[in-house]
Amino acid sequence: MGKLYVKQKQKDSINKIFLYILLIGISFTMIMPFLWMLSSSFKLDKDVFRYPIEWIPSNPHWENYALIWTRIPYLTFILNTFKLTIIITLLQLASSSFAAYAFAKLKFKGRDILFLAYVGTIAIPWQVYMVPQFIMMRGFGLVNTHMALIVLQAFSAFGVFMMRQFYMNVPNELLNAARIDGLNEYSIYSKIMLPLSTPAIATLTIFTYVFVWNDFMGPLIYLNSEKLKTIQLGLRMFIAEYSADYGLIMAASMISLIPVIILFISLQKFFIESVASTGIKG
């Protein structure tokens, strides 16, 4: 019995070592491009693709981080991106959580069919309705304005689906007790459901923020004026017809990552809590 126990323990330890090695290998593979980008941001163009890779440049070119502000109106692009990201994220959080509450906790005719039809739009590729959408926005006179992107991205079927799944786990008895106490649906939503859904809201905030911040096709289609462009379009301006300033692109990319990293670090506690609670509830 004692030998079997020792053998089982040794087997568990070996499995754990292999698991850690595998996880470290995967983590290293995933972080490698980021480290390459960071290293390249301190190099000249001719050194970016040099092999073997010089991970720590012997002569770092710190001026890359100063040049990006003079070559293109990078500050304007950052402010435009912040504006779009914050407005769209707030609108998506409001519209998704409000609609999800109705689909999860209110009873009305055709609720389930309407929900399935709405969520089913997730399966339709954006490229399918991209042109009709553009014609519609042009008809409204919103092309070359930030309002076009705000209107199109203020609503999210994925956000409604995710928030609804979270609301479904809130006991109906809690809401019925609140109704007996005299609260209307708006008060229940604002005073009970929203405080309880902090992990889900934090998760949706991260998804929406990162998507809008990194969106390239939307601004490319709808924004023509330089003063309206976003960071992703600005990065493309470092690429000329026959050449590209890769060192500056990497430096500008590093700057553009900072707000996303700060947001994720700020909300990671709620994000992990949301993932863990979803896993426990199955």
C-alpha positions as CSV (number, residue, x, y, z in Angstrom):
1,M,0.0,0.0,0.0
2,G,2.9,2.3,1.0
3,K,4.8,1.5,-2.2
4,L,1.7,2.1,-4.4
5,Y,1.1,5.5,-2.7
6,V,4.8,6.5,-3.3
7,K,4.6,5.4,-6.9
8,Q,1.3,7.3,-7.4
9,K,2.9,10.4,-5.8
10,Q,6.0,10.1,-8.1
11,K,3.7,9.8,-11.1
12,D,1.7,12.9,-10.1
13,S,4.9,14.8,-9.6
14,I,6.3,13.8,-13.1
15,N,3.0,14.7,-14.7
16,K,3.0,18.1,-12.9
17,I,6.6,18.8,-14.1
18,F,5.6,18.0,-17.7
19,L,2.5,20.2,-17.4
20,Y,4.6,23.1,-16.1
21,I,7.2,22.6,-18.9
22,L,4.3,22.6,-21.5
23,L,2.8,25.8,-20.0
24,I,6.1,27.6,-19.9
25,G,6.7,26.6,-23.5
26,I,3.3,27.9,-24.6
27,S,3.7,31.1,-22.6
28,F,7.2,31.7,-24.1
29,T,5.8,31.1,-27.6
30,M,3.1,33.6,-27.1
31,I,5.2,36.3,-25.5
32,M,8.0,36.0,-28.1
33,P,6.4,38.3,-30.8
34,F,5.8,40.9,-28.1
35,L,9.5,40.8,-27.0
36,W,10.6,41.0,-30.7
37,M,8.4,44.0,-31.2
38,L,9.8,45.7,-28.0
39,S,13.4,45.0,-29.1
40,S,12.7,46.2,-32.7
41,S,11.3,49.5,-31.4
42,F,14.8,50.5,-30.4
43,K,16.5,49.6,-33.7
44,L,17.0,51.1,-37.1
45,D,15.1,49.6,-40.1
46,K,18.1,47.8,-41.4
47,D,18.6,46.0,-38.1
48,V,15.0,44.9,-37.5
49,F,15.1,41.8,-39.6
50,R,18.8,41.0,-39.0
51,Y,19.6,37.3,-38.1
52,P,20.5,36.2,-35.5
53,I,18.2,38.4,-33.6
54,E,19.8,40.9,-31.3
55,W,17.3,40.8,-28.5
56,I,19.0,43.6,-26.5
57,P,20.2,46.2,-29.0
58,S,23.8,47.2,-28.3
59,N,23.0,50.7,-29.6
60,P,19.4,51.4,-28.7
61,H,17.7,54.1,-30.7
62,W,15.5,55.8,-28.2
63,E,14.8,58.6,-30.7
64,N,12.3,56.3,-32.4
65,Y,9.9,57.1,-29.5
66,A,10.3,60.8,-30.2
67,L,10.2,60.6,-34.0
68,I,6.7,59.0,-34.1
69,W,5.1,62.2,-32.7
70,T,6.7,64.3,-35.5
71,R,6.3,62.0,-38.6
72,I,2.5,61.7,-38.2
73,P,-0.1,63.5,-36.0
74,Y,0.0,60.6,-33.6
75,L,-1.4,62.5,-30.6
76,T,-4.5,63.3,-32.7
77,F,-4.9,59.7,-33.6
78,I,-4.6,58.6,-30.0
79,L,-7.2,61.2,-28.9
80,N,-9.6,60.0,-31.7
81,T,-9.1,56.4,-30.7
82,F,-9.8,57.2,-27.0
83,K,-12.9,59.1,-27.9
84,L,-14.3,56.3,-30.1
85,T,-13.3,53.5,-27.7
86,I,-14.8,55.1,-24.5
87,I,-18.1,56.2,-26.2
88,I,-18.7,52.9,-27.9
89,T,-17.7,50.8,-24.9
90,L,-20.1,52.8,-22.6
91,L,-22.9,52.5,-25.2
92,Q,-22.4,48.8,-25.7
93,L,-22.4,48.2,-21.9
94,A,-25.6,50.1,-21.5
95,S,-27.4,48.6,-24.5
96,S,-26.2,45.0,-23.9
97,S,-26.9,44.8,-20.2
98,F,-30.3,46.5,-20.6
99,A,-31.4,44.2,-23.4
100,A,-29.9,41.1,-21.7
101,Y,-32.0,41.9,-18.6
102,A,-35.2,41.9,-20.7
103,F,-34.3,38.7,-22.4
104,A,-33.3,36.9,-19.2
105,K,-35.8,38.1,-16.6
106,L,-38.9,39.6,-18.3
107,K,-41.6,37.6,-19.9
108,F,-43.2,38.9,-23.2
109,K,-44.5,37.3,-26.3
110,G,-41.9,36.1,-28.8
111,R,-39.0,36.7,-26.4
112,D,-37.1,33.5,-27.2
113,I,-37.6,33.8,-30.9
114,L,-36.5,37.4,-30.9
115,F,-33.4,36.5,-28.8
116,L,-32.5,33.6,-31.1
117,A,-32.9,35.9,-34.2
118,Y,-30.8,38.6,-32.6
119,V,-28.0,36.3,-31.4
120,G,-28.1,34.5,-34.8
121,T,-26.6,37.6,-36.4
122,I,-23.3,36.7,-34.8
123,A,-22.9,34.0,-37.4
124,I,-23.2,36.4,-40.3
125,P,-19.8,37.6,-41.4
126,W,-19.4,41.4,-41.5
127,Q,-18.2,41.3,-45.0
128,V,-21.7,40.1,-46.1
129,Y,-23.4,43.3,-45.1
130,M,-20.5,45.7,-45.2
131,V,-21.5,47.3,-48.5
132,P,-25.2,47.8,-47.7
133,Q,-24.2,49.2,-44.3
134,F,-21.9,51.7,-46.0
135,I,-24.7,52.7,-48.4
136,M,-27.0,53.2,-45.5
137,M,-24.5,55.3,-43.6
138,R,-23.8,57.4,-46.7
139,G,-27.6,58.0,-47.1
140,F,-27.6,59.3,-43.5
141,G,-24.7,61.6,-44.3
142,L,-22.5,60.0,-41.7
143,V,-19.6,58.9,-43.8
144,N,-16.3,60.5,-42.8
145,T,-17.6,61.1,-39.3
146,H,-17.0,59.4,-36.0
147,M,-20.8,59.1,-35.6
148,A,-20.9,56.4,-38.2
149,L,-18.7,54.1,-36.2
150,I,-20.4,54.9,-33.0
151,V,-23.9,54.2,-34.4
152,L,-22.7,50.9,-36.0
153,Q,-20.9,49.6,-33.0
154,A,-23.1,50.8,-30.1
155,F,-25.0,47.5,-30.1
156,S,-23.5,44.0,-29.8
157,A,-25.3,40.7,-30.1
158,F,-22.4,39.0,-28.5
159,G,-22.6,41.4,-25.5
160,V,-26.3,40.7,-25.1
161,F,-25.7,37.0,-25.2
162,M,-22.9,37.1,-22.7
163,M,-24.8,39.4,-20.2
164,R,-28.0,37.3,-20.6
165,Q,-26.1,34.1,-19.7
166,F,-24.8,35.8,-16.5
167,Y,-28.3,37.2,-15.6
168,M,-29.8,33.7,-16.0
169,N,-27.8,32.6,-13.0
170,V,-29.4,35.2,-10.7
171,P,-32.2,33.6,-8.7
172,N,-35.7,34.7,-9.7
173,E,-36.7,34.6,-6.1
174,L,-34.4,37.5,-5.4
175,L,-36.2,39.6,-8.1
176,N,-39.6,38.5,-7.0
177,A,-38.8,39.6,-3.4
178,A,-37.7,43.0,-4.8
179,R,-41.0,43.3,-6.7
180,I,-43.0,42.5,-3.6
181,D,-41.1,45.2,-1.8
182,G,-42.4,47.7,-4.5
183,L,-39.4,48.0,-6.8
184,N,-40.2,48.4,-10.5
185,E,-38.1,46.8,-13.2
186,Y,-35.9,49.8,-13.8
187,S,-35.0,49.9,-10.1
188,I,-34.4,46.1,-10.0
189,Y,-32.1,46.5,-13.0
190,S,-30.1,49.4,-11.5
191,K,-30.1,48.4,-7.8
192,I,-29.8,44.6,-8.0
193,M,-28.7,43.3,-11.4
194,L,-26.0,45.8,-12.2
195,P,-24.1,45.5,-8.9
196,L,-24.3,41.7,-9.1
197,S,-23.0,41.7,-12.7
198,T,-19.7,43.5,-12.1
199,P,-17.5,40.5,-13.3
200,A,-19.6,40.2,-16.5
201,I,-19.5,43.9,-17.2
202,A,-15.7,44.0,-16.6
203,T,-15.3,41.1,-19.1
204,L,-17.5,42.8,-21.7
205,T,-15.6,46.1,-21.1
206,I,-12.3,44.4,-21.9
207,F,-13.6,42.7,-25.1
208,T,-15.3,45.8,-26.4
209,Y,-12.4,48.1,-25.5
210,V,-9.8,45.9,-27.2
211,F,-11.9,45.3,-30.3
212,V,-12.7,49.0,-30.9
213,W,-9.1,50.1,-30.0
214,N,-7.7,47.6,-32.5
215,D,-10.3,48.1,-35.2
216,F,-8.8,48.8,-38.6
217,M,-11.4,48.0,-41.2
218,G,-14.2,50.2,-39.7
219,P,-12.1,53.4,-39.6
220,L,-10.5,52.6,-43.0
221,I,-13.9,52.4,-44.7
222,Y,-15.6,55.3,-43.0
223,L,-12.9,57.9,-42.1
224,N,-11.1,59.9,-44.9
225,S,-10.0,63.0,-43.1
226,E,-6.6,62.8,-41.4
227,K,-7.9,64.7,-38.4
228,L,-10.5,61.9,-37.8
229,K,-8.2,58.9,-38.2
230,T,-7.4,56.4,-35.4
231,I,-4.1,54.8,-34.2
232,Q,-4.5,51.7,-36.5
233,L,-4.7,53.9,-39.6
234,G,-1.9,56.0,-38.3
235,L,0.4,53.0,-38.0
236,R,-0.2,52.3,-41.7
237,M,1.0,55.8,-42.6
238,F,4.6,54.6,-41.7
239,I,4.3,52.2,-44.7
240,A,5.2,53.9,-48.0
241,E,4.7,52.3,-51.5
242,Y,8.2,50.8,-51.6
243,S,9.4,51.0,-48.0
244,A,8.4,51.0,-44.4
245,D,9.8,52.5,-41.2
246,Y,9.6,49.3,-39.2
247,G,11.4,50.7,-36.2
248,L,8.9,53.6,-35.9
249,I,6.0,51.2,-36.5
250,M,7.2,49.0,-33.6
251,A,7.7,52.1,-31.3
252,A,4.2,53.4,-32.2
253,S,2.7,50.0,-31.6
254,M,4.3,49.8,-28.2
255,I,2.8,53.1,-27.3
256,S,-0.6,52.0,-28.6
257,L,-0.5,48.9,-26.3
258,I,-0.2,50.8,-23.1
259,P,-3.9,51.7,-22.6
260,V,-5.0,48.2,-23.4
261,I,-2.5,46.7,-20.9
262,I,-3.5,49.2,-18.2
263,L,-7.2,48.3,-18.7
264,F,-6.6,44.6,-18.6
265,I,-4.5,44.8,-15.4
266,S,-7.1,47.0,-13.8
267,L,-10.0,44.6,-14.6
268,Q,-8.2,41.3,-14.6
269,K,-9.5,40.4,-11.1
270,F,-13.1,40.7,-12.3
271,F,-12.3,39.0,-15.6
272,I,-10.8,35.9,-13.8
273,E,-13.7,35.9,-11.4
274,S,-16.1,35.9,-14.3
275,V,-14.4,33.0,-16.1
276,A,-14.1,31.0,-12.8
277,S,-17.8,31.5,-11.9
278,T,-18.9,30.6,-15.4
279,G,-16.8,27.4,-15.2
280,I,-18.2,26.4,-11.8
281,K,-21.7,27.0,-12.9
282,G,-21.1,25.0,-16.1
